[in-house]
Amino acid sequence: MKKISGNSYLKKENGIVKIDSIVLDELINKFKTPFLIFIENRIRDNINSFKNIFNSIFENFHCFYSFKANFLPDICKIIESEGIGAEVIGLPELNLSLKIGFDPDKIIVGGPYLPIELIEKSIINNVREIIVYNLNDLKRIDVIAQKYGKVQNICIRINSQKYKSKLGIIFSEKNLTILKNIIKTSKNIKITTILSHYSTQMNNIEQFKNNIKAIAKSVKKIKSIGLNIENLNLGGGFPEASVMPIAQLKKIASEINAIINEFNINYKNIYFEPGRYFVGDAGLFISEIIKVSEERWIFLNIGNHICPKFARCSLRFYNISQIDRAHKYKTSFAGIVPTDQDVLAKNYFFTENLTEGDKVMVTNVGAYTLTFSNRFPYTLPEIFLVNGSSLKKIFDPFKNNDFSLQ
C-alpha cells in the first residue's frame, strides 16, 4: 500500500484508504462530516523517534511536551504514558497535567502571564521549574516560595531578538543590574535554567544555530554577574514528523550538539519542548466539498474557525472520493466562515474533477488547530482516536459541549 502525506499510518490501495487498520470509507459512511481523527500509534512512534535520537546524542536529555499544541486529555495521557514531561503555560493546563498523573518533577510551568494562583499551585506541588519572561516575576515567586518554606527552581526565558520579538528578557546592562540585585535579596528562588525559543516550523539548521547563539550570548552576560546556569532549554519549534523525517531530525540534533560544543556552552541537563512534532501529523480532518466555484475554488465544510492559519500547520489535501485520480490541478480551498479571509490554501494540486459532496481529507492538523480555534458558531466536530482496528470517540459536541480546558 502507498503512504499518504508521508504518514505510514495513512495508506491507499485500489481506491481504499486506511487509517492505521481502519478503512476510512467505513467511518465516512457512519459519521457526518466534518470529523477529526487522531492516530495513537503515530503519536507513539513520533515520541519514540524523538526520544531515541536525542538520547543517543545528548547526555542528560529531558523532554517536555508543549501542552498548548494539543491539550485533549486522551492525547496528553498517551504522551504521559511514554515518560514525557509537560510544559504548561497556565493554571488549567497545570491542573490537567497533575490530574492525568504527570510527575511534578517532570512539569515546567510558565509564560508571559503568571497569576498568583498559578505560582502558588506550582510551588505547592513542587514542579521542576517556573519559567519567567519578566524579571519582576522573580520577586513575586520568591515571596510566595518563602510563604511555603520552599526554594523554587527558575528558568529565565530570554528574548531571541528574532523579528523584534517582545517575548522574554534582554540582558541589557540595566537588566543585568536588576537581576544581580534580585539574586542578592531573594533566598527562596534558584535560577537554574535559561530558555530560548526561536520560532516554529524550524527545518533549517541556521534557525537552530541562531537560537543557540542567543543562549550563548546570554550565558556569557549572566556569568559576568556571577550567575552560573546549570541547564539549557532550547524550546521546540520542530515541524510535523512527516515534514521532518527521522534522518533529517537526526541530522538536526547532531548539528545542534556540534554548535553547542562550538560555542563552548557547558550544561548539566538539556531540555527540548516538542509539541507539533509529536501530534501534528497524527491528526486529520475528514471534510466535504459543499460548493464548487469559478476558477477552481472549492468550499469545504471546515474553515479557519477550526483549522486556523494561526496554527501554521503544513496542510495537505486529498480527494478521498477520487483518491486514485491524479492530484495535479491547481485548486484553491475556502472555508465556511462568512468572510473572504477564510482561505485554507491557494493553488494547491488537487484532482481535475471537482464535485460537490466529495470527501476531502486534510492532514497535519493535530497541533494548535484546537487550541487556536475561535469557536465560530458552528457545531464542533466529533473527535476520534484510532488505535489499530479500534476506534474511540474522545469528544462528542452534544455531550461534552466544548473541548477547551475545564
N, C-alpha and C positions, 0 to 999 in steps of 0.2 A: 504494500500500500504506500502511496505517496504522501509525504508530510505536507501539511498546510501551514503557512505562516511560520515555517521553521520550527514548528512545535511537534515533538514526537508523539504527543497525545491527541493531535488532530490529524486524521488521515482520511484519504479518499481512495476509492477503487470502484470502477464500474458504476459511477454515479452515486455511490453510497459514501456518506461521510460518517465517521465515527469519532466520538469524543471519549477518549480512553476506550472502554469496551462497549459503550452505548451507541446505538445507531441514532443519529440526530433526527432523522425523519420520525422516529417513534415519539420523540419529545415534541416536535413540531405538530404532530397530529393530536397530541394530548393537551398541550398548553397553548394559551393565547399569547401571541407576541405583543409587546416585546418582553423577553425574559433574559435573565443574566445567569450565566453558569460559571462556576469555579471548579478547577480540576485539582483535586487534592494531591494526587501523585506528582503533578507538575510542580506544585509548591515545594513538596518534599525534595524532589530532585534538584530544584534550584538552590534550596538551602544547603543540601549536602555538597553540591558542586562548589558553592562559595566557601563553605567551611573547609573542605578538603584542600582547596587551592591555597587559601590564606593561612591555614595551619601549617602547610608544608613550606611556606616562605617566611612567615613571621614567627618569632618567638613571642610567647605570651600574648597571642591574638585573642581579642574578645569581640563578640558580635552582638549588636543590639538592633532589634527590628524597629523601624520607624513606624509607630502606630498610626501616624497621620496618613500613611499610604493607604491603609485599609483597616478599619477598626471593627469589622464584623467579628463578633465573639468566636464563631466557629473557625474563622481564618486564624485569629490570634491563638486559639487553642492548638491548632496544628503547629504553629511556629513555636509555642512554648514546649510542646512535646518533643521537639527536635533539639532542645537545650539552648535555644537562642534567648538572649536577654531582650529587654524592652526599653525603647527610647520614647518617652511621652512628654507632651508639652502642656497638659492641663489636668485639672482635678478629675474630670470624667474619665480620661484615659488612664490616669493613675489608679482610680477605683477599679476600673475594668481589669487592668493588669494584675492587681492584687487579688481580685475575685477569681480570675482564671487560674491563679496559682504561680505566677512568676515569682521567683526568689527575689526578695528586695535587694539583695546584693547584685542582682542582675538587672536592676532598674535604674536608669538615669533619667532625671526629670529636669525640664527647664525650657525656657523660651523668653521672648521679649516681655512677657507679662507673667509676673509671679505674685499672685494674690496671697494673702496671709494664710488662707485655708490650705493652699497647695503646699506652701513651705512647711506648715505645721505637720500635715499628714506625711510629707516626705521624711521629715526628721523623726517623727514618732515611729515610722515604720522602717527606719534605718536603710533608706535607699542608698545605693552606691555613691551617687553624686547628684548634686544640683548644679545645673548649668545656668550661668548668669550672662546676660547680654549688657548689663548696666552695672557699673561699679557701685552705685548706691544700694543695689540689692545685697551686696556683701554685708553691709551694716545691718540690714533687716534680718538676714539669715542668722547672723551672729547673735543678735538679741534673742531670737526665738530659740536657737540652739542652746543658749545659756539658760533660758527658762526651763528647758527639759533636761539640763545637765548633760548635754552631748556635744561632741565635736563633729561637725558636718564637713565631709569632703566636698570640694567645689571644683567645677570645671568652668574655665573662662572661655566664652565664645569670642574669638577675635574677628574683626572686620577684615575680610579678604581684600577689600577695596576694589572688587570687581564691579565695573559699571557704576561706581559711586554708591555702592550698597549702603543702606542705613543700618543693617543688622550687625550687631557685635561691637566690640570695643577696639578703638585705635589707640595704640600705646604712644601717645604724644608725650612730651616732657611733662605737661600738666597732669595727664592721667597717670603717668608713672609715679609722680609725687603723691597723688591721691592714693594710689594703690599701696605705696610704701607705708603711708600713714595708717591706712586701714589695717594692714598686716600687723603693725606695731600694737595697735589698740584692740584688736579682735582676737580673743583667745579661744573662741568656740567654732572657728572655721579653719579649714586647712585646704589651701589651694594645691590641688594635686594634678590637674589635667588642663591642657589647652586644646581648644577645638577650632577648626576652620572648615567651613563647608562652602565650597566654591560655586557650585552650580548644580543643575540637574541634567539628565541625559548626557553625561560626560562619556564620550567614546574616543577621546583623543588624549594621549599621554601628556600633551602640553597643558591641558586643563588641570590634570592632577599635579603636574610639576608646579604650576602657578600656585596651587593650594599649599603645597609643601614649602614653597618659597615664602609664602605669607607666614607660615608657622615658624620657619627658621628665623626670619627677621624678628618676630615677636619674642621667641625664646631668648634670643641674644639680648633684646632690650630688657626683659624682666630679670635676666641674670645680673644686669647692671645694678639692680636694687637688692640683690641678694636672694632672689627667689628662684629656686630650682624646681622645675616641673618634672614629675615622675612619668606622666602618661601623655600620649598623643592620641587625639581623636580626629580622624580625617573625614568624619561625616559619611555621607552616602554619595548620591549623585550618579549611581550606576544605572544604565538603561535596562530595558526589559532583557531577560535572558536570551530570548530569541534574536535580539538585536546585537547582543554581545555574547557570542557563543563561548564555550569553555576555553578554547585555545586563545581567544582574544582576552578573556578575563585573566587567564594565567599570565599572559604577556604583560598586561597592565599591572597586575600585582607584583610581578618581578621587577618591573621598571620603577614602580613606586618605592620598593625596597632599595633599589640602587640609588635613587635620587635622595632618599633619606640618608643613606650612607655617604653620598657625595657631599651633602650639606653638613655631615658630621653631627647629626642630631641624635643624642642619646635618650633612651627611654626605657622604662620598666615594663610598661604594658602599652599595646597599641589597640585602639578601638576603631571599628567601622560600623556605620549605621545604614545598611541597605534596607530599602523598602520596596521600591519599584522592581528591583532585580528578583526579589522573592515572589512577588504576587502579580506583577504586571502582565506577563503573558499567560498567566493561569486563569484570566478572566476573559469572557467573551459574551457579547450581546447577540441574541437572535432577534432580528427585526424584520420589517416587511416594507416593501415599496408601496406607498399609498398614493403616489402621484408621479406621473412622468410628464415633464415639461419640455419646452423647446430648448434647443442647443444642448441636449443630453444632460439636463438637470433632472435628478430624481429626488423625491422626498421620502425619507424613512420615518417610521413611527417612533423614533427616538430623536433627541436633539441635544443641544448644549446644556439643557437643564439637568440632564442625567449623564451626559458624556461631554463634559465641558472642555473647551480649548485650554482653559487654565490648568487642566490636569497634564497637559503636554504628553499625551500618550502617542505611541507610534502606531496609529490606527491602520488596520488592514481590512479591506472589504472583499467579501466573496459572495457571489450569487449562488446560494445553495440549490436553488431550483434549476440552475443551469451549470452545475459545478464542473461538468466535463467540457463545457464550451470555453473557448479562448477568452481570457481576460486581458484584452489588449486595445480596448477602445476607450479613449479619454471620456470620463464621466465625472460630473460634479454632484455632490451629495449635500442636501439640505435637511434640516430637522423640522420639528413641528411647533417650535416656539414662534409666535406670530411677529417676527421681525426679520428683516433681510440679513441681519447679522448672524442668524443661526445657520452657519455653514460648517459642515463636518469635514469636507475635503473638496478640493477643486482639481479637475483634470487628472483624476485617478483612473488607472487602467481597469476596465470592467468589461462585462460581456457586451456584445454588439446589440442584442435584443434586450430591450428594457420593458418589462411587463409589470403592470400593477398587480400586486398580490404575490410576486416573487419574494422568497425569503432570503434575507441577507445576513450573513454572519460578519460581525465586526470584532476583530481580535485585538489583543493587547489593551484591554480596558480594566484590568484588575487593580490598578493602582490609581488613587486620587479621584477617580470618577465619582465615587460615592461621597468621599469626604469633601469634595469641592462642589457637589451638585447643589443647585439652588431651589429645589423642590417647587418648580413651576407647577401650577395647578393641573397636573395630570396624575393619573393613578401611578403610583410607584410600581416598578416591575417586581415580579416574583424572582427570588434568587435561589439557585440550586447548587448543591455541592455534589460533584461526581467523584466516585472512587471505584475504579474498575468498572464493574457492571451495576454498582449500586448508585442510587440517586436519593439525595436527601434535600428536602426543602428547608432552607435555613432562614428564609424571610418570606412572610406572607403579608402583603399590604393590607389585607382585610382583617388580619388578626393582630399583627404587630404595629400597624399604623405608620411607623417611621423607623428607619434603620439608624437614626442618629444615636449618639451615646445617651444612655439613661443615667 
